């Protein structure tokens, strides 16, 4: 065997991916559903108190190492602000999130550089191609964490958008029951803790900001900025406008909820209409050849078995 080290490394990576997937399916994913059966024994306030007392560590060793690596990464103010906005929209609100993310990018770039150097022996003896291989490997390692972060942001925004009609229905019921907008937002955030935890967390932050003395319009605008979802921005604009001009809050929220449900139904119909076009290539390349083999295979075999020998004898 020419390169046993490369083979062992690939086998180790495949085994690590397989064990990670098995652990996620068996342990982590069922654990998320077990969390919905009841509140934890140690609440967030108690956990914060233990952290302040020094009884609980702030993070793992890996996070500490990534933070120390990423803390030395030079970045401009605009880039840091943009990254912090993306991290907040992805659900990472810690002050150490940006340095940890930079540490992940640096480690990923170094790993891709090592992989490129390992594959250098398999490349043709062309210096320009080897340099390009190293360059694109490092670029892929630098871009991959950003790509994963953007995917997580889009996924969280989609979850927000799909959970918004249920929150609007509860908000309409709460407002029409006589609650003010602040109390209605707090009640909806409490009721959606299990079914829609992401939206519940964001609405709880709105309540906390208003309790801290921030104006309602500013807290709602921060809510829209944290989510980044256009539908949430539309909802915030409706709430601020109704609060400013004193129009009917329940009627506006009900109309917006009906609009969101209609739009969701139209998107589902649009996706269903595209299914036929998307199935053309799988049917043509995978299903149609197998059907032809089953349907015309016996006839073709008979042609090869009888007709061709008869043609040879005639000739």
N, C-alpha and C positions, 0 to 999 in steps of 0.2 A: 504494500500500500504506500503510495507516494506521499500523501499528506494526512497522516493520522490525526494531527492536531486539529485541522479544519473539520474533519469528520466528527471528532469528539465534541468540538464546540457546537456544531450544528445539532448533534444529538442532544446535548445538554440544553440548548435553547428550545428545541422541540419538546423535550420532557418538561421544562419549566413552564412553557405555554400550556401544555396539557394539564399539569397539576394546578395551575392557576384557574383554568376553566372549570375543572372538576371542583375545586374549592369554592368557586363562585356559585356554581349550580347547587352544590350540596349544603354548604354552610352559610355563605353570605346572603344569597337571595332568600332562603327561608327565614333568615334572621330579620330581614326587613318586614316581613309579614308578622313575625312574633312581636315586633315593637308596637304594632297596632292594637295588641290585646290589652295594653294597660300603660299607664304612665311609669316612667322609670323611678326607682327608689330614690336616686340622687337627682334632683332637678337641676335646672340650669343655674339657679341662684346658689344652690348648695355647692355645685361644681365650681362656680366662680369663687365662692368663699374658701373652698379647699385649695384652689390655686393660689389665692392671695396669701393663705396661711403657709404655703409651701408644702402642703401634704400631697399634692398631685403634680406630676411633671407637666410642663407646658407642651411638649412634643417629643417625638421619638428621636433617636440618634440620627437617623437618616435625614429627617427634616432639619435638624440642627446643622448637619454637614452641608446640606444644600443651601441653607440660609447663609452660612459662612462663605460658601463659594460665590453665590449670587450677589452678596452684599458689596463685593469689589467690582461689580460690573458697571462700567460707566454708561450712563443714559441721560438723555436730555429731559427737561421738565415736561415737554409736550409728549414725548414717548412714554414717560413714566405715568403721566395722567391718563393717556389712552390705554395703557396696559392695565392700570388699576380699574378703569371703567369696565374693561372686558372681564377682568377677574371678578368684579362685583356682580356683573350680569351672569357669570357662570356659577355664582354662589359662594365665592371665596372672598370673605370680607376681612380677613385677618390683616394686620399691618405687615406681617411677614410673608404675605402671599406673593408679592412682586419679587423680592429677593429669592424666594424658593423657586419661583418660575424661571428666573434667570439661571439659577443653579441647575435646574433640570435641562435647560437649553444647552448649557455648557457641557454637562455630562453626556447628553445625547450627541452633541457634536464630536466629542472625543471618542465615543463608542463607534460612531460611523467612520471616523478617521481610522480607528484600529481595524475595522472591517475592511475598509478600502486598502489598507496596507497589507492585510492578509490576502486579499484578492489580487494584489499587484503581480504575483508570480504567474497568475493565469492569463494576464493581459498580453497582447502582442508586444514585441520589443520596439515600442514607439514612445519616445519621451513625452510628446504632446498628449498622447492618449492617457498615459499614466497620470500626468499632471491634471488633466481634465477629470479623470476618475477620482482623484483626491479632492478636487475642488467641488464636484457635484456631490460627493459623499458628505463632505462637511456642510454644504448648503442644505442637503436633505436632513441632516441631524439638527441644524438650526431651525429649519422651517417646520419640522414635524410636530414639536410641542405647540407651536402657534396654531397649526392646523387642527390639532386635537382640542385646543382651547376653543377655537371658533365653532367646531362641531358641538361641543358641550354647551356653548352659548345658544346656538340655534335650537338645540334640543330642549333646553330650559325655556326658551321663548315660546316654543311650540306647546310645551306643557302649560305655560301660563295662558296661552291663547285658548287652549281647549278647556281649561278650568274656569275661564272667565264667565261664561253664561251661567253656571251654577252659582258663582259668587254674586252675580247680578240679581238672580232670582231671590237669594237670601237677603240681599241688600234692599230689594223692593219690598219684601215682606216686613223687614225690620223698620224701614222708613214709614210704611203705611200703618204699622202697629203703634206709631207714636214716638219712636226713638229719634234722637237727633242723628246727624250724619256721623259725628264722632263716635257715639255709642253704637251706631249701626255697623261701622267699620270694625270696631272692637268685637262686637258680637259675631260678625261673619268670620273674622280671623280665628276666633275661638272654635266656631263650628266646623271650620274646614281644616282643622289640624290633622285629621286622619286621612280624609279623602284627597285633599289637595294641599300637601304640606308646603310646597314652594310658594304658592300664592298666599297662604296663611301667614307664612313668615314675613313676606313683604308687607302685608297689611298690618301685621303687628308692629313692624318698624314705623309705619305711618302713625300709629297710635302713640308709640313711645316718643316720636319727634314732637307731636302735638302736646303731649304731657310735659315735655321739656321746655315748652314755651314758644316753639316755632309756629308761625302762622299756618293755617290750614292749607292755603294755596301753595305755600312753599313746600310743605310736607308732601302734598299730592304731586307736585312737580318732581320732587326727589324720588318719589315712588315710580313715576313714569321713566325717569332717567335710569334708575337701577334696573328696571325690567327691560327696557329697550324695545318692548313689543309695541308695534303701531296701534293695536287695538287697546292696549292699556293707556297709551297716550290719548286716544280718542275719548276713553272713559274719563280720564283726568280732566280733559278739556270740558266735557259735559258737566262734571261735578263743579269745577271752578266757575263756569258760566252760570249754572243754576244758583250757586251760592252768592254770586255777585248781583244777579238781577232778581233773585227771589222767585223764580218760576217753579213749577211743580217738579219736585225731585223724583217722586215715584213714577210719574208718567214718562219722564225722560229716560229713566233707567229701564223701564219696561220696554219702551220702543227700541232702545239700544240692545237689550237682550234679545228681542225678536229679530233684530237685524243680524246679530252674531249667529243665531241659530239658522237663519235663512242662508247666510253666507257659508256656514259649515255644511249645510245640505247641498248647496250648489257646488262646493269644492268636492264633496263626495261624488256627486253626479259627473263632474268633470273628470275625476280620476277613473270612474267606471267607464266613461266614454273612451278613454285612452287605452283601456285594457286590450281591446281588439287590435289596435295598431301595434302595441308592444308585444303581443303574442305572435306576430307574423314571423319574426326571425326564429324564435324557439321552435315553432311548429315546423318551419321550413327545414331547419338544420337538424332537429332531433326527433320529432314525432313522425314527420312525413317519410324519412328514409326507413325507419323501422316498420311503418305500415306497408311501404312498398316491398320490403323484404318478406314480410309475412304474406302479403297478398300475391305478389308476382314471383316470389322465390321458387315455389314448386314448379310453376310453368317454365321458368328459365332453366331449371335443372333438367326438366324433360327435354327442352330444346337442345341443350348441350349433350344429353345422353343419346337421343335418337336422331334428331334432325342433322346435326353436323356429321355423324358417321355416314348417314345416307347420302349426304352431299358429296362426301369424299369418294364413296363407291360409285356414284353416278359420274363423277368427274374422271 
